[in-house]
Amino acid sequence: VDKEKFFQEYWFYPEGMLLYLALLGDSSDNIPGIKGIWKKTAAKIVSQYPTFEELIKNVDKLQDKLKQSILDNQDLIKQNIDLIKLKHPGNF
């Protein structure tokens, strides 16, 4: 799959997949998602800020409720990123 086909399906580029998965979580692997963030919201966030570092750097640009949720769950997001990297070594 090339980048443009990926974008057409997910509305963000592949570079954002790790953060996208970290925001959503994975109940089958007991990785909790961020409360109140669903696929559409996660895709919107990742389309603008594809990495955790970029998201935190620009968190003040988000709506207040979403901003607070990201700030309150920074450690969980980082933990999820690490867990996803462990589950899929070499893919991210």
Disulfide bonds with the S-S distance in Angstrom:
none
